[in-house]
Each structure stands twice: as C-alpha cells, then as structure tokens.
Amino acid sequence: MRVLHARLLLVLISLPALTGIFPLAFAGEAPDADELARKVHAVSHNEALRNAVAKRNGREAPMVVNRVPLEMRKGRKPHIKTFDTYINNQPADPALDTLQMAILTSGKAKGTGVLVTRFTDPARSALLSIWLPALRKARNVNEPSHEDVWFGTNLTYGELVLRQPTDETHEYLGEGVLEGCLATMVFQPWEKNRYTESLPGEQCEVRGKAVWRLKSTTKFVNWWYDYRITEIDQGSYWPYRTVYYKDENRIKTVGVDWQPLQQTDTTLAYPRYIYAVSHDNGLDSMVYVPRETIGTNVDIPDEFWSVETIRDYLQKK
C-alpha cells in the first residue's frame, strides 16, 4: 500500500505542466501528423515557467477524486485526497533538468511525499525519493511502467507522463469543431461533501472550438488500447479530449479543461481539471487544481528541494 501511495504522488507531480504555446505553424495547410504529435506533447509537458506551485489557499486545495465502478458505487463515498505540489524548471545545478515535489495533505497517507529529480544527461534515469511518515525514513522507487495504473483509477503512467510521440504512429484525420462539453463528475446525493461540492461542472466554453483530429496508434504489442483519437485546439495545441479504442470499441475518454493564467504572456495555461472515465464499467477519476492555489515564478531557495523539506512539511504549515 505504501508503494501505491508513492505511485499516486508520482502521478500528481507528473500532471501536464503549466504551458507556453508554440507559434501557429500550420496556418493554411494540413498539419504534418508527426509534427502535430510532437507539439502537442511539448505543450502538455512544457517547462515554460521558471517554477510553479499548487498548494492549499484557504478552503481551496488541489485534489484527486476517484470512484469505483458503477456496479459497486451505491452508497460509497468518492475517495478524495488533497495535495501540494512544486515544480522547479530551472535548478541552479546545471546537471539537473527539473525538480518536482508533491506531498499528500489529507487521508491515511497524509504527509507522504515524493521528490523527483530529472537530470540533463539523457542517459541518466530519474531519481525518486519518497518520504514515508509511518516509517520515518526515505525510500528510492523506480519509475513505473507505461501500463501501470494508479491504484483504483483509470489513468496510466504512460498517458500522464511516460509516453513519447515515438511510441505511436500518427495519422492526421482532418479539421472539425469540438462537439459537446468537456465532461466532469456528476454526483449522487450520498456522494456529496464539502470537497465534491467545490468541483467544477462540465466545461462548455470550449464547445465549437476549431480542432485538429489526430489518430495515434500504439507500437506496443498486445497493449491495453489499439489507438486513440485526440481533438487538439488549432490556436494553442491544447489536447482537449482523447478517446481510446480497443478492437474498434471506445474504452476510455480523457478530457482536459485548459485555462489561461492571465499573465503578460496570454498563452500560458494550466489544466484546471483532468477527467477520465472508462466506458465498460464507469470507473472514473478527476484531478482538480483551483486557480487560487497556483503560484508561478516565485522565489524558492535551492535548499528547499530536499527530502528534509518533505519530512518537515506539515509541521511547518
């Protein structure tokens, strides 16, 4: 169970980063599928900001909400965890590429934290240091496999952070408009509490947006999906909605509500929520980051990025 909580934290700190946008490169011509896939990936994982923070601000807090399949759900509350997360895209040490930290701030695993160090040397794998408060010690954990799922959810590490454009072949399917709203969780009366009441409803402002459609077919053999189709905003490269298929059947949909940060650079944005639902059993998950919890380009000393910070984090709050 402790390893599962650690993997949960890896998901949190590996969510699509705050983004800056490429200049529009495909005006007046059909996009090249491989180039489009590369730019979508770069936007979703970009390091446009020096650093970013998402942490509790008053009653607002970043959170992860997970529900069991529909047939098991009657009378059961959603599983909710709040968290704080920090990302440093410009470490002082030139050997370091990025530093990412996340700490669970509620639930049975409260106080568990992860520090992920990525190196500029591409031959070096990331270093994961996990603080386990029950043991009062840190442990090192290897990066998960692409197909590994966060315990109880329908999100894989591949789709959240590990998958690269070269892991799939890509086909441009043409232009269109985004139909319908971006879905979100709909709760029954027994599921509601102060956390679920604060979650946003479906996002309809993006309905009708001009999008490119990209089909991406996995190169992995006997994989959990055969291909996915992504609807991509033509002005920003934001991937709004991705539908996964297996044996020509729709198996999962993931929607991302991208929101501008309203800074001088008007192209900077963040994923206000990510909602994923499995169509065979109704299992769904949602990650929600309120705008009030986000800080960007703040002054954080180099010594902050350590396991000791995680160890003492809740005691200092």
C-alpha positions in Angstrom: 0.0 0.0 0.0 2.9 2.4 0.7 4.2 1.8 -2.8 0.8 2.6 -4.2 0.6 5.9 -2.4 4.0 6.7 -3.7 2.8 6.0 -7.2 -0.1 8.2 -6.6 2.2 11.0 -5.8 4.2 10.4 -9.0 1.0 10.9 -10.9 0.4 14.2 -9.1 3.8 15.7 -9.8 3.8 14.4 -13.4 0.5 16.0 -14.5 0.7 18.2 -17.6 2.8 21.2 -16.7 1.9 24.8 -16.9 2.4 25.6 -20.6 3.6 28.2 -23.1 2.4 27.9 -26.7 4.2 27.4 -29.9 3.6 29.9 -32.8 0.9 28.5 -35.0 2.8 26.6 -37.7 0.1 25.1 -39.8 -1.8 28.1 -41.0 -3.3 27.5 -44.4 -2.1 23.9 -44.7 -2.8 20.5 -43.3 -0.6 19.6 -40.3 2.0 17.0 -40.5 0.9 14.3 -38.2 4.2 13.6 -36.6 4.9 17.3 -36.1 1.5 17.8 -34.6 2.0 15.0 -32.2 5.4 16.4 -31.1 4.0 19.9 -30.5 1.0 18.5 -28.5 3.4 16.5 -26.3 5.6 19.6 -25.8 2.7 21.8 -24.9 1.4 19.2 -22.4 4.8 18.8 -20.7 6.4 22.2 -21.4 8.7 24.0 -18.9 7.8 27.5 -19.9 7.9 28.8 -16.4 10.9 29.1 -14.0 8.8 27.3 -11.3 5.2 26.7 -10.3 3.4 25.9 -7.1 0.0 24.5 -6.4 -1.0 24.3 -2.7 -3.9 24.9 -0.4 -5.1 28.5 -0.2 -7.7 29.0 2.4 -10.5 26.5 1.7 -9.3 25.8 -1.8 -6.9 22.9 -2.4 -5.7 20.7 -5.3 -7.3 17.3 -5.0 -7.7 13.9 -6.6 -11.1 12.3 -6.7 -11.6 8.6 -7.6 -14.8 6.5 -7.8 -15.2 2.7 -8.1 -17.1 1.1 -11.0 -20.8 1.9 -11.2 -22.0 -1.6 -10.1 -20.0 -1.1 -6.8 -20.8 2.5 -6.2 -24.2 2.6 -4.4 -23.8 4.2 -1.1 -20.0 4.5 -1.3 -18.3 7.9 -1.0 -15.7 9.1 -3.5 -12.1 8.6 -2.5 -10.6 12.1 -2.1 -7.0 13.2 -1.4 -5.7 16.8 -1.3 -2.1 17.6 -2.2 0.5 20.3 -2.6 2.9 20.2 -5.5 6.0 22.2 -6.6 7.9 22.2 -9.9 11.3 23.8 -10.5 12.2 24.0 -14.2 15.5 25.9 -13.7 17.6 24.3 -11.0 20.8 26.1 -10.1 22.8 22.9 -10.6 23.4 22.6 -14.4 23.4 18.8 -14.0 19.7 18.9 -13.1 16.9 19.3 -15.6 13.9 19.6 -13.3 12.9 19.0 -9.7 9.3 18.1 -8.8 7.8 17.6 -5.3 4.4 16.5 -4.1 3.0 16.0 -0.6 -0.3 14.4 0.3 -2.1 16.7 2.8 -5.1 14.6 3.7 -6.1 10.9 4.0 -4.5 7.9 5.6 -1.3 8.6 3.7 -1.1 12.2 4.9 2.4 13.5 4.9 3.7 11.1 2.3 5.8 12.9 -0.2 7.9 12.4 -3.3 10.9 14.3 -4.7 11.6 13.5 -8.4 15.0 14.7 -9.8 15.4 14.6 -13.6 18.9 15.1 -15.0 20.2 16.9 -18.1 22.1 13.8 -19.1 19.6 11.8 -21.1 21.4 8.6 -20.2 20.5 9.1 -16.5 17.1 7.9 -15.3 15.1 10.0 -12.9 15.7 9.7 -9.2 12.6 9.2 -7.0 13.0 9.8 -3.3 9.9 9.0 -1.2 9.3 10.1 2.4 7.1 7.6 4.3 5.9 9.2 7.6 4.9 5.9 9.1 8.4 4.6 8.8 10.1 7.9 9.4 12.5 7.2 6.5 13.0 7.9 2.8 13.0 5.2 0.1 14.0 5.2 -3.5 11.5 3.9 -6.0 11.9 3.1 -9.7 9.8 4.8 -12.3 6.6 2.8 -13.1 5.9 1.0 -16.4 3.8 2.6 -19.0 0.8 0.4 -18.4 0.9 0.6 -14.6 -2.2 2.3 -13.2 -2.6 4.4 -10.1 -4.4 2.2 -7.6 -8.1 2.3 -8.1 -8.1 4.7 -11.0 -8.3 4.5 -14.8 -5.2 6.7 -15.5 -1.9 5.1 -16.6 1.6 6.5 -16.1 2.1 6.2 -19.8 -0.7 8.6 -20.7 0.1 11.0 -17.9 3.9 11.3 -18.2 5.9 8.5 -19.8 4.5 8.1 -23.3 6.6 9.8 -26.0 5.4 10.7 -29.6 7.8 8.0 -30.9 5.8 5.3 -29.0 3.0 5.6 -31.5 2.4 6.2 -35.2 0.3 9.2 -36.1 -2.3 10.0 -38.7 -4.0 13.4 -39.3 -7.7 12.9 -39.6 -8.7 16.4 -40.6 -10.3 19.5 -39.1 -13.5 19.9 -37.2 -15.1 21.5 -34.2 -15.3 20.3 -30.6 -18.7 18.8 -30.1 -20.4 18.9 -26.7 -18.9 20.0 -23.4 -15.9 18.6 -21.6 -17.4 16.1 -19.1 -16.9 16.1 -15.4 -18.0 14.1 -12.4 -21.8 14.0 -11.6 -22.5 13.1 -8.0 -25.4 11.3 -6.4 -26.7 12.7 -3.1 -24.8 10.2 -0.9 -21.5 11.1 -2.7 -21.6 14.8 -1.9 -19.4 16.6 0.7 -17.6 19.9 1.0 -14.9 18.7 -1.4 -17.2 17.3 -4.1 -19.4 20.5 -3.8 -16.3 22.6 -4.8 -15.6 20.6 -8.0 -16.4 22.4 -11.3 -19.3 21.3 -13.6 -18.8 20.4 -17.2 -16.8 22.9 -19.3 -19.0 24.2 -22.2 -17.0 27.3 -23.2 -14.8 25.2 -25.5 -17.8 23.7 -27.4 -17.5 24.7 -31.0 -13.7 25.4 -30.9 -11.8 24.6 -34.1 -9.8 21.5 -33.6 -7.5 19.1 -35.5 -8.1 15.4 -35.0 -5.1 13.1 -34.6 -5.2 9.3 -34.6 -2.3 7.8 -32.7 -1.7 4.0 -32.9 0.4 2.3 -30.2 3.6 0.5 -31.3 3.4 -1.7 -28.2 2.2 -5.3 -28.8 -1.0 -6.6 -27.0 -1.5 -3.2 -25.4 -4.4 -2.0 -23.4 -5.5 0.2 -26.3 -5.1 -0.1 -30.1 -5.3 3.6 -30.9 -6.6 6.9 -29.6 -8.1 10.0 -31.3 -7.3 13.4 -29.9 -9.1 16.7 -30.5 -6.5 19.5 -30.5 -7.1 23.2 -30.3 -5.9 24.9 -33.5 -4.8 28.0 -31.7 -2.9 26.5 -28.9 -2.1 22.8 -29.4 -4.0 22.0 -26.2 -5.4 18.4 -26.3 -8.9 18.9 -25.1 -10.3 15.4 -25.5 -8.8 12.0 -26.1 -10.8 8.8 -26.8 -9.1 5.4 -26.6 -10.2 2.4 -28.7 -9.7 -1.4 -28.4 -11.0 -3.7 -31.1 -12.8 -0.7 -32.6 -14.7 -0.2 -29.3 -14.5 3.0 -27.3 -13.0 2.1 -23.9 -12.0 5.4 -22.3 -12.3 9.2 -22.6 -10.0 11.7 -21.0 -10.8 15.4 -21.1 -8.7 18.3 -20.0 -10.0 21.8 -19.2 -7.2 24.1 -20.1 -7.4 27.6 -18.6 -5.2 30.7 -19.2 -3.2 32.0 -16.3 -3.9 35.6 -17.3 -0.3 36.7 -17.2 1.6 39.1 -19.6 2.1 36.1 -21.8 -1.5 35.3 -22.6 -0.6 31.9 -24.0 0.3 30.5 -20.6 -2.3 28.0 -19.3 -2.8 25.2 -16.8 -5.1 22.1 -16.7 -7.9 23.2 -14.3 -9.2 19.6 -14.3 -8.5 16.3 -15.9 -11.4 13.9 -16.0 -11.2 10.3 -17.2 -14.0 7.7 -17.5 -13.8 4.1 -18.5 -16.8 3.2 -20.7 -17.0 -0.5 -19.8 -17.6 -0.1 -16.1 -18.0 3.6 -15.4 -14.8 3.8 -13.3 -13.8 7.5 -13.2 -11.2 9.8 -11.8 -10.7 13.6 -11.6 -7.7 15.8 -10.8 -8.7 19.3 -9.9 -6.4 22.3 -9.4 -8.2 25.6 -8.4 -6.7 28.7 -9.9 -6.4 30.2 -6.4 -3.9 27.6 -5.4 -1.4 28.3 -8.2 1.7 30.5 -7.9 4.3 31.0 -10.7 7.9 32.2 -10.8 8.0 32.5 -7.0 11.2 32.8 -5.0 12.1 29.3 -3.7 15.6 28.7 -2.3 17.7 25.9 -3.6 17.8 24.1 -0.3 14.0 23.8 -0.4 14.3 20.9 -2.9 15.1 18.1 -0.5 13.6 15.1 1.3 14.1 17.1 4.5 11.6 19.6 3.3 9.0 16.8 2.7 9.8 15.3 6.1 9.1 18.6 8.0 6.4 20.0 5.5 3.3 19.5 7.5 4.9 20.5 10.8 5.8 23.9 9.3 2.3 24.7 7.9 
